[in-house]
Amino acid sequence: MKALIIGLFVIAAAIIACLPAGLGWWEEVLAFLRGALPVLAAFIGLIALFIGIVDIKDRIVARKEEKIEEKTE
């Protein structure tokens, strides 16, 4: 319950900080997002690359296992 209340409070504080009547940080938030987007895209691409490599390795191992099973039958 405490985490829910704290979470709602933090979300409300973030929204208030971005509003012009609050702290007016919307421009800074946009600048941060513009700067962080290429870095985030690079990390997502790197993760996708690793997942693809692992998938290829799993397929190779599965084919080897199928060949072994065929030989034993």
PDB file of N, CA, C and O in Angstrom:
ATOM      1  N   MET A   1       0.818  -1.178   0.000  1.00  0.00           N
ATOM      2  CA  MET A   1       0.000   0.000   0.000  1.00  0.00           C
ATOM      3  C   MET A   1       0.871   1.254   0.000  1.00  0.00           C
ATOM      4  O   MET A   1       0.564   2.242  -0.666  1.00  0.00           O
ATOM      5  N   LYS A   2       1.964   1.193   0.761  1.00  0.00           N
ATOM      6  CA  LYS A   2       2.858   2.349   0.808  1.00  0.00           C
ATOM      7  C   LYS A   2       3.451   2.628  -0.559  1.00  0.00           C
ATOM      8  O   LYS A   2       3.557   3.783  -0.972  1.00  0.00           O
ATOM      9  N   ALA A   3       3.840   1.567  -1.264  1.00  0.00           N
ATOM     10  CA  ALA A   3       4.448   1.745  -2.581  1.00  0.00           C
ATOM     11  C   ALA A   3       3.460   2.372  -3.554  1.00  0.00           C
ATOM     12  O   ALA A   3       3.850   3.198  -4.380  1.00  0.00           O
ATOM     13  N   LEU A   4       2.196   1.997  -3.471  1.00  0.00           N
ATOM     14  CA  LEU A   4       1.171   2.565  -4.338  1.00  0.00           C
ATOM     15  C   LEU A   4       1.011   4.059  -4.087  1.00  0.00           C
ATOM     16  O   LEU A   4       0.938   4.845  -5.031  1.00  0.00           O
ATOM     17  N   ILE A   5       0.957   4.443  -2.846  1.00  0.00           N
ATOM     18  CA  ILE A   5       0.804   5.853  -2.490  1.00  0.00           C
ATOM     19  C   ILE A   5       2.025   6.649  -2.910  1.00  0.00           C
ATOM     20  O   ILE A   5       1.893   7.740  -3.465  1.00  0.00           O
ATOM     21  N   ILE A   6       3.203   6.123  -2.654  1.00  0.00           N
ATOM     22  CA  ILE A   6       4.433   6.811  -3.043  1.00  0.00           C
ATOM     23  C   ILE A   6       4.514   6.931  -4.572  1.00  0.00           C
ATOM     24  O   ILE A   6       4.909   7.972  -5.097  1.00  0.00           O
ATOM     25  N   GLY A   7       4.139   5.864  -5.274  1.00  0.00           N
ATOM     26  CA  GLY A   7       4.147   5.901  -6.728  1.00  0.00           C
ATOM     27  C   GLY A   7       3.212   6.960  -7.279  1.00  0.00           C
ATOM     28  O   GLY A   7       3.582   7.711  -8.182  1.00  0.00           O
ATOM     29  N   LEU A   8       2.008   7.026  -6.744  1.00  0.00           N
ATOM     30  CA  LEU A   8       1.062   8.058  -7.181  1.00  0.00           C
ATOM     31  C   LEU A   8       1.579   9.459  -6.873  1.00  0.00           C
ATOM     32  O   LEU A   8       1.407  10.377  -7.675  1.00  0.00           O
ATOM     33  N   PHE A   9       2.207   9.624  -5.723  1.00  0.00           N
ATOM     34  CA  PHE A   9       2.767  10.920  -5.358  1.00  0.00           C
ATOM     35  C   PHE A   9       3.884  11.335  -6.315  1.00  0.00           C
ATOM     36  O   PHE A   9       3.947  12.495  -6.723  1.00  0.00           O
ATOM     37  N   VAL A  10       4.755  10.410  -6.672  1.00  0.00           N
ATOM     38  CA  VAL A  10       5.864  10.712  -7.573  1.00  0.00           C
ATOM     39  C   VAL A  10       5.344  11.036  -8.977  1.00  0.00           C
ATOM     40  O   VAL A  10       5.852  11.949  -9.629  1.00  0.00           O
ATOM     41  N   ILE A  11       4.343  10.298  -9.440  1.00  0.00           N
ATOM     42  CA  ILE A  11       3.763  10.597 -10.752  1.00  0.00           C
ATOM     43  C   ILE A  11       3.124  11.981 -10.748  1.00  0.00           C
ATOM     44  O   ILE A  11       3.298  12.745 -11.697  1.00  0.00           O
ATOM     45  N   ALA A  12       2.394  12.306  -9.700  1.00  0.00           N
ATOM     46  CA  ALA A  12       1.776  13.633  -9.595  1.00  0.00           C
ATOM     47  C   ALA A  12       2.841  14.724  -9.556  1.00  0.00           C
ATOM     48  O   ALA A  12       2.675  15.771 -10.182  1.00  0.00           O
ATOM     49  N   ALA A  13       3.918  14.495  -8.837  1.00  0.00           N
ATOM     50  CA  ALA A  13       4.991  15.487  -8.769  1.00  0.00           C
ATOM     51  C   ALA A  13       5.643  15.682 -10.132  1.00  0.00           C
ATOM     52  O   ALA A  13       5.991  16.807 -10.494  1.00  0.00           O
ATOM     53  N   ALA A  14       5.813  14.613 -10.887  1.00  0.00           N
ATOM     54  CA  ALA A  14       6.405  14.716 -12.219  1.00  0.00           C
ATOM     55  C   ALA A  14       5.490  15.497 -13.156  1.00  0.00           C
ATOM     56  O   ALA A  14       5.959  16.319 -13.943  1.00  0.00           O
ATOM     57  N   ILE A  15       4.199  15.245 -13.074  1.00  0.00           N
ATOM     58  CA  ILE A  15       3.254  15.980 -13.924  1.00  0.00           C
ATOM     59  C   ILE A  15       3.240  17.454 -13.560  1.00  0.00           C
ATOM     60  O   ILE A  15       3.237  18.315 -14.440  1.00  0.00           O
ATOM     61  N   ILE A  16       3.232  17.743 -12.280  1.00  0.00           N
ATOM     62  CA  ILE A  16       3.241  19.144 -11.833  1.00  0.00           C
ATOM     63  C   ILE A  16       4.527  19.841 -12.264  1.00  0.00           C
ATOM     64  O   ILE A  16       4.498  21.017 -12.626  1.00  0.00           O
ATOM     65  N   ALA A  17       5.643  19.138 -12.230  1.00  0.00           N
ATOM     66  CA  ALA A  17       6.919  19.730 -12.625  1.00  0.00           C
ATOM     67  C   ALA A  17       6.922  20.100 -14.108  1.00  0.00           C
ATOM     68  O   ALA A  17       7.602  21.043 -14.511  1.00  0.00           O
ATOM     69  N   CYS A  18       6.171  19.367 -14.915  1.00  0.00           N
ATOM     70  CA  CYS A  18       6.149  19.638 -16.360  1.00  0.00           C
ATOM     71  C   CYS A  18       5.151  20.710 -16.748  1.00  0.00           C
ATOM     72  O   CYS A  18       5.279  21.308 -17.817  1.00  0.00           O
ATOM     73  N   LEU A  19       4.161  20.969 -15.909  1.00  0.00           N
ATOM     74  CA  LEU A  19       3.137  21.958 -16.251  1.00  0.00           C
ATOM     75  C   LEU A  19       3.699  23.377 -16.201  1.00  0.00           C
ATOM     76  O   LEU A  19       4.571  23.669 -15.382  1.00  0.00           O
ATOM     77  N   PRO A  20       3.204  24.260 -17.073  1.00  0.00           N
ATOM     78  CA  PRO A  20       3.675  25.658 -17.042  1.00  0.00           C
ATOM     79  C   PRO A  20       3.375  26.349 -15.715  1.00  0.00           C
ATOM     80  O   PRO A  20       4.147  27.206 -15.285  1.00  0.00           O
ATOM     81  N   ALA A  21       2.268  25.995 -15.059  1.00  0.00           N
ATOM     82  CA  ALA A  21       1.935  26.607 -13.771  1.00  0.00           C
ATOM     83  C   ALA A  21       2.786  26.039 -12.645  1.00  0.00           C
ATOM     84  O   ALA A  21       2.899  26.648 -11.581  1.00  0.00           O
ATOM     85  N   GLY A  22       3.383  24.878 -12.873  1.00  0.00           N
ATOM     86  CA  GLY A  22       4.244  24.265 -11.855  1.00  0.00           C
ATOM     87  C   GLY A  22       5.665  24.778 -12.017  1.00  0.00           C
ATOM     88  O   GLY A  22       5.903  25.984 -11.956  1.00  0.00           O
ATOM     89  N   LEU A  23       6.606  23.871 -12.222  1.00  0.00           N
ATOM     90  CA  LEU A  23       8.005  24.254 -12.395  1.00  0.00           C
ATOM     91  C   LEU A  23       8.334  24.610 -13.836  1.00  0.00           C
ATOM     92  O   LEU A  23       9.356  25.245 -14.096  1.00  0.00           O
ATOM     93  N   GLY A  24       7.488  24.213 -14.770  1.00  0.00           N
ATOM     94  CA  GLY A  24       7.695  24.554 -16.168  1.00  0.00           C
ATOM     95  C   GLY A  24       8.901  23.858 -16.793  1.00  0.00           C
ATOM     96  O   GLY A  24       9.636  24.472 -17.566  1.00  0.00           O
ATOM     97  N   TRP A  25       9.108  22.607 -16.474  1.00  0.00           N
ATOM     98  CA  TRP A  25      10.274  21.875 -16.967  1.00  0.00           C
ATOM     99  C   TRP A  25      10.016  21.157 -18.288  1.00  0.00           C
ATOM    100  O   TRP A  25      10.845  20.347 -18.704  1.00  0.00           O
ATOM    101  N   TRP A  26       8.902  21.424 -18.959  1.00  0.00           N
ATOM    102  CA  TRP A  26       8.545  20.663 -20.149  1.00  0.00           C
ATOM    103  C   TRP A  26       9.621  20.744 -21.225  1.00  0.00           C
ATOM    104  O   TRP A  26       9.935  19.731 -21.851  1.00  0.00           O
ATOM    105  N   GLU A  27      10.186  21.913 -21.455  1.00  0.00           N
ATOM    106  CA  GLU A  27      11.230  22.070 -22.475  1.00  0.00           C
ATOM    107  C   GLU A  27      12.468  21.239 -22.135  1.00  0.00           C
ATOM    108  O   GLU A  27      13.073  20.626 -23.014  1.00  0.00           O
ATOM    109  N   GLU A  28      12.834  21.224 -20.863  1.00  0.00           N
ATOM    110  CA  GLU A  28      13.989  20.419 -20.448  1.00  0.00           C
ATOM    111  C   GLU A  28      13.702  18.928 -20.585  1.00  0.00           C
ATOM    112  O   GLU A  28      14.587  18.154 -20.951  1.00  0.00           O
ATOM    113  N   VAL A  29      12.475  18.529 -20.295  1.00  0.00           N
ATOM    114  CA  VAL A  29      12.091  17.122 -20.452  1.00  0.00           C
ATOM    115  C   VAL A  29      12.185  16.725 -21.922  1.00  0.00           C
ATOM    116  O   VAL A  29      12.697  15.653 -22.243  1.00  0.00           O
ATOM    117  N   LEU A  30      11.696  17.578 -22.813  1.00  0.00           N
ATOM    118  CA  LEU A  30      11.781  17.293 -24.240  1.00  0.00           C
ATOM    119  C   LEU A  30      13.229  17.231 -24.714  1.00  0.00           C
ATOM    120  O   LEU A  30      13.579  16.377 -25.529  1.00  0.00           O
ATOM    121  N   ALA A  31      14.062  18.121 -24.215  1.00  0.00           N
ATOM    122  CA  ALA A  31      15.481  18.095 -24.597  1.00  0.00           C
ATOM    123  C   ALA A  31      16.139  16.796 -24.130  1.00  0.00           C
ATOM    124  O   ALA A  31      16.938  16.202 -24.855  1.00  0.00           O
ATOM    125  N   PHE A  32      15.800  16.364 -22.929  1.00  0.00           N
ATOM    126  CA  PHE A  32      16.340  15.097 -22.423  1.00  0.00           C
ATOM    127  C   PHE A  32      15.887  13.932 -23.288  1.00  0.00           C
ATOM    128  O   PHE A  32      16.691  13.071 -23.647  1.00  0.00           O
ATOM    129  N   LEU A  33      14.591  13.901 -23.626  1.00  0.00           N
ATOM    130  CA  LEU A  33      14.073  12.812 -24.448  1.00  0.00           C
ATOM    131  C   LEU A  33      14.715  12.799 -25.831  1.00  0.00           C
ATOM    132  O   LEU A  33      15.004  11.732 -26.373  1.00  0.00           O
ATOM    133  N   ARG A  34      14.938  13.978 -26.400  1.00  0.00           N
ATOM    134  CA  ARG A  34      15.596  14.041 -27.708  1.00  0.00           C
ATOM    135  C   ARG A  34      17.028  13.518 -27.625  1.00  0.00           C
ATOM    136  O   ARG A  34      17.506  12.881 -28.564  1.00  0.00           O
ATOM    137  N   GLY A  35      17.697  13.770 -26.548  1.00  0.00           N
ATOM    138  CA  GLY A  35      19.065  13.292 -26.383  1.00  0.00           C
ATOM    139  C   GLY A  35      19.144  11.822 -26.021  1.00  0.00           C
ATOM    140  O   GLY A  35      20.083  11.126 -26.406  1.00  0.00           O
ATOM    141  N   ALA A  36      18.147  11.354 -25.273  1.00  0.00           N
ATOM    142  CA  ALA A  36      18.170   9.968 -24.805  1.00  0.00           C
ATOM    143  C   ALA A  36      17.661   8.991 -25.857  1.00  0.00           C
ATOM    144  O   ALA A  36      17.983   7.804 -25.800  1.00  0.00           O
ATOM    145  N   LEU A  37      16.878   9.464 -26.806  1.00  0.00           N
ATOM    146  CA  LEU A  37      16.279   8.559 -27.781  1.00  0.00           C
ATOM    147  C   LEU A  37      17.302   7.804 -28.617  1.00  0.00           C
ATOM    148  O   LEU A  37      17.143   6.594 -28.779  1.00  0.00           O
ATOM    149  N   PRO A  38      18.345   8.436 -29.161  1.00  0.00           N
ATOM    150  CA  PRO A  38      19.339   7.659 -29.915  1.00  0.00           C
ATOM    151  C   PRO A  38      20.078   6.631 -29.057  1.00  0.00           C
ATOM    152  O   PRO A  38      20.379   5.533 -29.526  1.00  0.00           O
ATOM    153  N   VAL A  39      20.365   6.975 -27.832  1.00  0.00           N
ATOM    154  CA  VAL A  39      21.052   6.041 -26.934  1.00  0.00           C
ATOM    155  C   VAL A  39      20.132   4.859 -26.625  1.00  0.00           C
ATOM    156  O   VAL A  39      20.570   3.708 -26.635  1.00  0.00           O
ATOM    157  N   LEU A  40      18.874   5.142 -26.355  1.00  0.00           N
ATOM    158  CA  LEU A  40      17.913   4.081 -26.087  1.00  0.00           C
ATOM    159  C   LEU A  40      17.746   3.179 -27.313  1.00  0.00           C
ATOM    160  O   LEU A  40      17.671   1.957 -27.183  1.00  0.00           O
ATOM    161  N   ALA A  41      17.688   3.783 -28.494  1.00  0.00           N
ATOM    162  CA  ALA A  41      17.558   2.990 -29.724  1.00  0.00           C
ATOM    163  C   ALA A  41      18.779   2.091 -29.921  1.00  0.00           C
ATOM    164  O   ALA A  41      18.641   0.952 -30.369  1.00  0.00           O
ATOM    165  N   ALA A  42      19.964   2.590 -29.594  1.00  0.00           N
ATOM    166  CA  ALA A  42      21.176   1.782 -29.720  1.00  0.00           C
ATOM    167  C   ALA A  42      21.137   0.593 -28.756  1.00  0.00           C
ATOM    168  O   ALA A  42      21.509  -0.518 -29.134  1.00  0.00           O
ATOM    169  N   PHE A  43      20.695   0.811 -27.528  1.00  0.00           N
ATOM    170  CA  PHE A  43      20.596  -0.287 -26.562  1.00  0.00           C
ATOM    171  C   PHE A  43      19.566  -1.326 -27.009  1.00  0.00           C
ATOM    172  O   PHE A  43      19.809  -2.527 -26.893  1.00  0.00           O
ATOM    173  N   ILE A  44      18.423  -0.872 -27.518  1.00  0.00           N
ATOM    174  CA  ILE A  44      17.404  -1.803 -27.990  1.00  0.00           C
ATOM    175  C   ILE A  44      17.939  -2.609 -29.167  1.00  0.00           C
ATOM    176  O   ILE A  44      17.712  -3.816 -29.246  1.00  0.00           O
ATOM    177  N   GLY A  45      18.647  -1.955 -30.078  1.00  0.00           N
ATOM    178  CA  GLY A  45      19.241  -2.660 -31.205  1.00  0.00           C
ATOM    179  C   GLY A  45      20.267  -3.679 -30.755  1.00  0.00           C
ATOM    180  O   GLY A  45      20.322  -4.780 -31.303  1.00  0.00           O
ATOM    181  N   LEU A  46      21.077  -3.337 -29.774  1.00  0.00           N
ATOM    182  CA  LEU A  46      22.081  -4.252 -29.248  1.00  0.00           C
ATOM    183  C   LEU A  46      21.426  -5.474 -28.599  1.00  0.00           C
ATOM    184  O   LEU A  46      21.875  -6.603 -28.794  1.00  0.00           O
ATOM    185  N   ILE A  47      20.384  -5.243 -27.841  1.00  0.00           N
ATOM    186  CA  ILE A  47      19.662  -6.352 -27.210  1.00  0.00           C
ATOM    187  C   ILE A  47      19.040  -7.249 -28.280  1.00  0.00           C
ATOM    188  O   ILE A  47      19.101  -8.475 -28.178  1.00  0.00           O
ATOM    189  N   ALA A  48      18.442  -6.640 -29.307  1.00  0.00           N
ATOM    190  CA  ALA A  48      17.851  -7.435 -30.391  1.00  0.00           C
ATOM    191  C   ALA A  48      18.918  -8.257 -31.106  1.00  0.00           C
ATOM    192  O   ALA A  48      18.665  -9.397 -31.495  1.00  0.00           O
ATOM    193  N   LEU A  49      20.096  -7.690 -31.280  1.00  0.00           N
ATOM    194  CA  LEU A  49      21.199  -8.406 -31.911  1.00  0.00           C
ATOM    195  C   LEU A  49      21.597  -9.627 -31.081  1.00  0.00           C
ATOM    196  O   LEU A  49      21.761 -10.719 -31.625  1.00  0.00           O
ATOM    197  N   PHE A  50      21.750  -9.449 -29.779  1.00  0.00           N
ATOM    198  CA  PHE A  50      22.098 -10.568 -28.902  1.00  0.00           C
ATOM    199  C   PHE A  50      21.015 -11.644 -28.921  1.00  0.00           C
ATOM    200  O   PHE A  50      21.327 -12.834 -28.948  1.00  0.00           O
ATOM    201  N   ILE A  51      19.748 -11.237 -28.909  1.00  0.00           N
ATOM    202  CA  ILE A  51      18.656 -12.205 -28.951  1.00  0.00           C
ATOM    203  C   ILE A  51      18.700 -12.983 -30.257  1.00  0.00           C
ATOM    204  O   ILE A  51      18.477 -14.193 -30.262  1.00  0.00           O
ATOM    205  N   GLY A  52      18.986 -12.305 -31.365  1.00  0.00           N
ATOM    206  CA  GLY A  52      19.087 -12.978 -32.659  1.00  0.00           C
ATOM    207  C   GLY A  52      20.210 -13.992 -32.692  1.00  0.00           C
ATOM    208  O   GLY A  52      20.043 -15.087 -33.230  1.00  0.00           O
ATOM    209  N   ILE A  53      21.348 -13.643 -32.125  1.00  0.00           N
ATOM    210  CA  ILE A  53      22.488 -14.569 -32.086  1.00  0.00           C
ATOM    211  C   ILE A  53      22.156 -15.793 -31.251  1.00  0.00           C
ATOM    212  O   ILE A  53      22.458 -16.918 -31.650  1.00  0.00           O
ATOM    213  N   VAL A  54      21.542 -15.586 -30.107  1.00  0.00           N
ATOM    214  CA  VAL A  54      21.163 -16.713 -29.241  1.00  0.00           C
ATOM    215  C   VAL A  54      20.132 -17.599 -29.939  1.00  0.00           C
ATOM    216  O   VAL A  54      20.183 -18.823 -29.816  1.00  0.00           O
ATOM    217  N   ASP A  55      19.203 -16.991 -30.666  1.00  0.00           N
ATOM    218  CA  ASP A  55      18.199 -17.762 -31.400  1.00  0.00           C
ATOM    219  C   ASP A  55      18.852 -18.642 -32.461  1.00  0.00           C
ATOM    220  O   ASP A  55      18.483 -19.807 -32.614  1.00  0.00           O
ATOM    221  N   ILE A  56      19.807 -18.100 -33.183  1.00  0.00           N
ATOM    222  CA  ILE A  56      20.521 -18.882 -34.196  1.00  0.00           C
ATOM    223  C   ILE A  56      21.268 -20.046 -33.540  1.00  0.00           C
ATOM    224  O   ILE A  56      21.239 -21.166 -34.049  1.00  0.00           O
ATOM    225  N   LYS A  57      21.928 -19.785 -32.426  1.00  0.00           N
ATOM    226  CA  LYS A  57      22.641 -20.852 -31.720  1.00  0.00           C
ATOM    227  C   LYS A  57      21.679 -21.931 -31.238  1.00  0.00           C
ATOM    228  O   LYS A  57      21.994 -23.118 -31.323  1.00  0.00           O
ATOM    229  N   ASP A  58      20.513 -21.540 -30.735  1.00  0.00           N
ATOM    230  CA  ASP A  58      19.522 -22.518 -30.284  1.00  0.00           C
ATOM    231  C   ASP A  58      19.036 -23.383 -31.440  1.00  0.00           C
ATOM    232  O   ASP A  58      18.849 -24.589 -31.279  1.00  0.00           O
ATOM    233  N   ARG A  59      18.831 -22.778 -32.597  1.00  0.00           N
ATOM    234  CA  ARG A  59      18.386 -23.562 -33.760  1.00  0.00           C
ATOM    235  C   ARG A  59      19.451 -24.569 -34.179  1.00  0.00           C
ATOM    236  O   ARG A  59      19.127 -25.699 -34.544  1.00  0.00           O
ATOM    237  N   ILE A  60      20.711 -24.169 -34.128  1.00  0.00           N
ATOM    238  CA  ILE A  60      21.797 -25.090 -34.480  1.00  0.00           C
ATOM    239  C   ILE A  60      21.829 -26.272 -33.519  1.00  0.00           C
ATOM    240  O   ILE A  60      21.964 -27.419 -33.944  1.00  0.00           O
ATOM    241  N   VAL A  61      21.705 -25.995 -32.240  1.00  0.00           N
ATOM    242  CA  VAL A  61      21.705 -27.056 -31.234  1.00  0.00           C
ATOM    243  C   VAL A  61      20.497 -27.971 -31.428  1.00  0.00           C
ATOM    244  O   VAL A  61      20.624 -29.190 -31.305  1.00  0.00           O
ATOM    245  N   ALA A  62      19.329 -27.404 -31.729  1.00  0.00           N
ATOM    246  CA  ALA A  62      18.130 -28.221 -31.940  1.00  0.00           C
ATOM    247  C   ALA A  62      18.305 -29.135 -33.153  1.00  0.00           C
ATOM    248  O   ALA A  62      17.889 -30.294 -33.113  1.00  0.00           O
ATOM    249  N   ARG A  63      18.910 -28.636 -34.221  1.00  0.00           N
ATOM    250  CA  ARG A  63      19.144 -29.473 -35.404  1.00  0.00           C
ATOM    251  C   ARG A  63      20.101 -30.617 -35.084  1.00  0.00           C
ATOM    252  O   ARG A  63      19.894 -31.746 -35.529  1.00  0.00           O
ATOM    253  N   LYS A  64      21.149 -30.325 -34.311  1.00  0.00           N
ATOM    254  CA  LYS A  64      22.099 -31.379 -33.932  1.00  0.00           C
ATOM    255  C   LYS A  64      21.398 -32.450 -33.102  1.00  0.00           C
ATOM    256  O   LYS A  64      21.639 -33.642 -33.294  1.00  0.00           O
ATOM    257  N   GLU A  65      20.537 -32.034 -32.184  1.00  0.00           N
ATOM    258  CA  GLU A  65      19.813 -32.983 -31.353  1.00  0.00           C
ATOM    259  C   GLU A  65      18.865 -33.834 -32.196  1.00  0.00           C
ATOM    260  O   GLU A  65      18.725 -35.032 -31.954  1.00  0.00           O
ATOM    261  N   GLU A  66      18.210 -33.214 -33.190  1.00  0.00           N
ATOM    262  CA  GLU A  66      17.311 -33.972 -34.063  1.00  0.00           C
ATOM    263  C   GLU A  66      18.096 -35.028 -34.862  1.00  0.00           C
ATOM    264  O   GLU A  66      17.632 -36.154 -35.042  1.00  0.00           O
ATOM    265  N   LYS A  67      19.269 -34.651 -35.327  1.00  0.00           N
ATOM    266  CA  LYS A  67      20.083 -35.611 -36.070  1.00  0.00           C
ATOM    267  C   LYS A  67      20.520 -36.779 -35.191  1.00  0.00           C
ATOM    268  O   LYS A  67      20.544 -37.927 -35.634  1.00  0.00           O
ATOM    269  N   ILE A  68      20.865 -36.474 -33.944  1.00  0.00           N
ATOM    270  CA  ILE A  68      21.253 -37.536 -33.000  1.00  0.00           C
ATOM    271  C   ILE A  68      20.072 -38.445 -32.728  1.00  0.00           C
ATOM    272  O   ILE A  68      20.242 -39.663 -32.663  1.00  0.00           O
ATOM    273  N   GLU A  69      18.868 -37.887 -32.566  1.00  0.00           N
ATOM    274  CA  GLU A  69      17.688 -38.697 -32.318  1.00  0.00           C
ATOM    275  C   GLU A  69      17.364 -39.585 -33.517  1.00  0.00           C
ATOM    276  O   GLU A  69      16.957 -40.734 -33.349  1.00  0.00           O
ATOM    277  N   GLU A  70      17.545 -39.054 -34.722  1.00  0.00           N
ATOM    278  CA  GLU A  70      17.284 -39.842 -35.924  1.00  0.00           C
ATOM    279  C   GLU A  70      18.252 -41.021 -36.026  1.00  0.00           C
ATOM    280  O   GLU A  70      17.857 -42.110 -36.444  1.00  0.00           O
ATOM    281  N   LYS A  71      19.492 -40.818 -35.656  1.00  0.00           N
ATOM    282  CA  LYS A  71      20.482 -41.888 -35.715  1.00  0.00           C
ATOM    283  C   LYS A  71      20.215 -42.983 -34.694  1.00  0.00           C
ATOM    284  O   LYS A  71      20.472 -44.156 -34.962  1.00  0.00           O
ATOM    285  N   THR A  72      19.703 -42.611 -33.530  1.00  0.00           N
ATOM    286  CA  THR A  72      19.457 -43.606 -32.483  1.00  0.00           C
ATOM    287  C   THR A  72      18.204 -44.419 -32.750  1.00  0.00           C
ATOM    288  O   THR A  72      18.048 -45.511 -32.203  1.00  0.00           O
ATOM    289  N   GLU A  73      17.305 -43.901 -33.587  1.00  0.00           N
ATOM    290  CA  GLU A  73      16.065 -44.638 -33.866  1.00  0.00           C
ATOM    291  C   GLU A  73      16.282 -45.632 -34.901  1.00  0.00           C
ATOM    292  O   GLU A  73      15.354 -46.351 -35.271  1.00  0.00           O
TER     293      GLU A  73
END
